[in-house]
Amino acid sequence: MSKITSERKQQIRQRAEDLKSLEGSVRLLRAITWPDSVKAEFFEKGGRELPRVIYEPMDMSAVIDGLLGFKNDLSDDPVDQWFFRQADAIETGAHMLASLGTADFFHWSSKVYGRPTDPSIDGRSTVLDLARHLDETLSDLQGVHIGAPPKACHLAFGVAETIRTAVDERFGEDAPEVEIVDGLASNAIAGPRRIRLRRDACFTDLDAEQLLHHEAYIHVATALNGRYQEDLPILSAGHPGTTRTQEGLAVFAELISGSWDIDRLRRLARRVITIQMAVDGADFLDIYRYFLDQGVEPEQAFENARRVFRGGPITGGAPFTKDAVYLDGLLQVHSYLAHHQLVWNRVSESSSFCPCKTPNSMKPSSDWSPHGKSSTSS
């Protein structure tokens, strides 16, 4: 292997800085958040009419042009090709922002996050196959009662205090602020500086543990670690191209910490199922009623349906496909770690593993099938 010259190192640093600067304008989840008034108006009308959602038009032409110019300057060098993949994912996010509320939003969403019917890691089965398999299997357990007490409902304030104590202990002066806010489609969302909890969410005991391992110990930790990579600041960016690996790691953390349960697994499966329902033409009310039929409370059914339609038209046919990556990312992360025989408590010893905001580029060789068997790719 030829030695990298000092000039090449400086070029790599500059490209990482340039790409991070371009990425800073692509803030997708913030742009597709619905105001609280949408939910309030929906329930004022009895939950019988489609919500009224208006997105502000966004001119992303300068960012897209900048990313195209960035890609055109790259060579066939492996490092440059890595930069190309990151820039391409960020450009796709910019196109999503430019097409908010239209059917084109679904086209770009599918490009970066995939669709439920895309082949999974074995090249044959799909994440939709897995979701349906899980939902059918877990639904058979719904009527089984083992005498457990009713689930607790912890309010956001108490959960915030628990998480705040844990992150202060773990991250010290780098610990993010823990805030209670309105308007989130999920119960919580995290970045290197803030963990936000939805004010009206109801958290079980396991929910609080899941949030700690998922949001703090993966999303926050990887963002902070990326931020310390001063020569490659792009590693701190949580752009759409990192989502599959990020969410796969986060769900894997829930799994190995023992902080998830049947309800959590069923929720992940039904996210995939409802995305496909929307692809097939179901509108917001269809998905909302689907969750009601599954025994979900109306307010949570609204939030679940909102996750499917945020960013795109709510009339069906063009959903936001991000939530399909949770199960697929879990498969890829688990298979990657199994293939490389990494044990979680030895990950830090592996020079090939960077716990930053890594892209969706894991190439596992083992796989899942709908019948619960695994095979090795040839």
N, C-alpha and C positions, 0 to 999 in steps of 0.2 A: 504494500500500500504506500503510495507516494505521500510525502509529508505535506501538510497544508501550509501554505505560505502565510506570512503575516498579512499580506495584502488580501488574500482570500478570506482570512479570518475577519478582517475589518469589513469586507464586502458582506459577509454573512451577518455580522452584527447590524450593519446598516439596513439590510433587507428585513431583518427581524423587527427593527424599529419602524421602518416604513410600513410594513404590513400591520403592525400593532396600531399605528396611527390611523390607517384606513379602517381597521376593524372597529375602532372606537365609535364610529358613526352608525354601526349596525346593532341596534338594541331592539331585538325582535319581541321578546316577551313583554317588555315595557309598552311597546306600541300596540299590542293586541289585547291589553287589559281592558275589560269592560268597566265603565263607571258604575257605582253602586245604584244609580238611578235606574239602570236597565233591569236589575233584579227586583227593585221595589215596584216598578211599573208592571212587571210581569205578574207578580202576585196580587197587585191591586186589581188586575183584570181577571183574577181567578185562575191563572195559569192555563188559559185557553187560547191565547193568541201568541204568535211568534214575537219574540223580543225585538225591540227596535234598537239596532246597533249601527252607529255611524262612525266610520273611521276617517281620520284626517288624512287627506292625500299627502304622500311623501315623495319628494323629488330626490331620487337616489342616483341621478345620472352622473354627477361628479364622482361619487364613490365608485360606481360601476366602471366608469372610464378609467379611474385611477387604478382599479384592480386589473383591468384588461391591460393597461400599460405595464403594470408590475409583472404580470404573467408573460408578456411579450419579451421582457428583458431577461427571462430565465433561460438557462441552458439545459442540456440533458444530464448534467451532473446530478447524482442522487440527492444531494442537499437541496439543489434548486428544484428538483421534482417534488420534494417534500413541501417546499414553499408553494409550489404550484397547486398542490392539493389543498393546502390551507386557504390560499387565495380563492380557489374555486368554490370552496364551501362558504366562505365569507361573501363572495359575489352572489351566490344563491340566496343567502340571507337578505342581501340588499334587494334582489329581485322580489322577494317575498314582501318586503316593506313597500316596494313600489306598486304591488298588486293587491294591497289589502282590500278585502271585501269583494274580490272578484274570483272567477273560476281559475284564473291564472295562478292565484295563490296556491291552490292545490297542486298544480304542476310543479312549482318550485319546491313546495313542501315535500312532495314525493321524491324529488331528485335528491334531497339531502337526508331526509329521514326514512325514505322508502315507503312502501305500502304493506298492509297486512298480508297480501297475497304474494309478495316477493319471496323467492326461494331463501330458505334459511341456510345455516352453515353446512348442511349436508347436501345442498343443491337440489333437494327434492321436496321435502316438507316445507311448510311455511309457518311463520309466527301465528297466523290465524289458525292453522291446524293445532298448534300447541295451546292457544287460548281456548279454543272450543273443547279440546280434550280436558284441560284443567277445569273449565267451567262445568262440564258434564260430571266429571269425577267429584268435584267439591260440592256440587249441588246435591249429590246423593247423601252427603253428610249433614245437610242442613237440618234434617229432622231428628238427628241424633242428640239426645240430651244426657249429659253425664253429671248433672247436679251442680254445675258451676254457677256461681252467683252472677247476677246481671253485670254487664260491663259498666265500669265507672265512666263518668263523663267529666273530664277535667277541662276547665275553661282555659283560654289562651293565657291569661295572666299567670296562673300557677305553673303552666308548662314553660312559659318564658323564664320564670325564675329558676326552674330546674336546669334548663339549657344554659342560661347565663352563668350559673355556678360552674357547670361542667366545662364550658368553653374558656372561662377565665382560668380554670385550673390547667387545662390542656394547652392553651395557646399564649397565656400570659399577656404581655403588652400587645400582642398581635390579635387578641381575641376580638371577634366582631361584636358590634352592638346587636342586641336582641330586641326587636320592636314588634308591637302589635298594631296591625294596620287593617284597613278595609279594602275590599275590591280584588283580593287574590282569587284566582280560579282553583288553586290548590290550597291545602291547609298551611303550607309553608313554602318559602323559597329562600335560597341562601346565596351569598356572594362573599368575597373576601372581607368586606367591611360590615355587612349587615345580614342577619337572619331575621326574616319577617314572618310572623304568624298571623293567620286570618282571625280577626276579632271574634267572629261568630262561629268559629269551628268548635267542635266537641271532640276532645282527645281522650282515648282510652289509655290505660297504663302502657300498653305496648306501642301505641302511637307515639308517645313521648320518647320511648327508647328508639323507635324507628327514626324519628326526626333527628335525634342526636347522632346516630351512626350514619344516616343517609346525608343529611344536610351539613352537619358540622364536621364529622370525621372524614368525609369524602369531599363534598363540594367546597367547603371552606378550606380544608387542609390542602387540597390540590391547588386551589387558587393562590393560597399564601405561598406554597412552595414554588409555584410558577412565578410569582411576583419577585422572588428572591433570585431568579435566574437573570441577572442583570445583562448578560450578553445576548440573551434570547428572550426579550420581553413578550414575544408573541405566545410563549408558553403559559402566560397567565391569562390568556384570553379564553372566555367561555363561548366561543362562536358555535354555530350550528354543526360544524364538522366535528366537534368534540362530544356531542350530546350522547351518542350511542355508547361510547366507552365510559363517559361520566356516569350515566344512569345505570349502566351495567355494573360498574364498580359499586355504586351506591346501594343498589338492590342486593348485590353480593355481600356487602357489609352487613345489611340487615339479616341475611341468611346465616352467615357464620357467627354473628353475635347472638343468635337466638331471639331476635327482637321482632320477628314477623310471625304471622299466624295465617290460618286458612282465609280469614276475611281479607287480609292484605293481598294474598295471592289471587283470590277471586277478583278483587278490584282491578289488579293489573290485567287479568285476562279479559275482563269486561270492557276495559278501555280499548283493547284491540278489537273486540267484537263490535263495539258501537262505532268505531272508526269505519269498519267495513260496511256496517249498516248505512252510514252516511254516504260512503262512496257509492253504494247501490241506490241512493236516492232518498233515504230517510232524512227528514228535516229535524229542526231542533225539538219540536213538540213530540215527534216520534221517539227520539232518544230520551227525552225527559220522561215520557210515559213508560218507556221500557224500564227505566230505573225504578219508577214507582211500582211497577208490576213485580220487581225483584225485592220489594219490601224496603226500599230506600226512602228515607224521609224527604218530603218535598224540597226543602232548602238544599239538602245535599244532592238530590236528583238534579236540581238546577245547576249546581256547581259541576257535577259530572258531565252534564250535557254541554255546559259552557266550554269545558276543556276540548271537546270534539270540534266545536264550531268557531272558536276564537280565531280571528284573522281572516276567515273565509266567509262566504255567504251562508246564512243560516237556513236556506231553503233546501239544502241537500245537494249531494253530488260532488262537493269540493271541500272536504274537511281538512283540519290541521292534523297531520299524521304523526306528530312528534311522539305521542303516547304509545305508539307501536314499538318504540325502541327499548322500552324498559325490559320486557321479556327477552327480546332478541339480544340486547346488550348483555343481559345476565348470561345467556347461553354462550356468547362469544368470550366474555371475561372468564367464566368458569372453565371453558374448554381451553383457552389460552394458558391459564394457570396450570391446569391438569397436564397439558401437553408438555410444558416446560418444567413440570415437577417442582413447581414453586409452592412452598408452604408459607402461609400468610406472615408468620412471624419471622420469616427469612427473606421477605421481599426486599428489605433495605440492603441486603447483602448482594443483590443481583445488580451488576453494573449495566444490564440491558433494560432495566425497568425504571422509568422515570415517573414518579407520582405527581405529575403536573397536569395541566389541562391537555391531555394527550388526544390526538385525532382518532377517528374511527378506522384504524388500520391494523387491528389485531387479526392474525390469520391462523385460527385454531385448526387442528386437524381432526378432532373428535367432534361428534355431533349428536343431536337429539332426533328421535323419530317419534311419530304419533303413538307408537306402541310401547314407548318407554325404553327402547333399546338404543345403544350407541354403536357406531361403527367408525372405522378409520378411513379417512379419505385417501384415495390412491394418488 
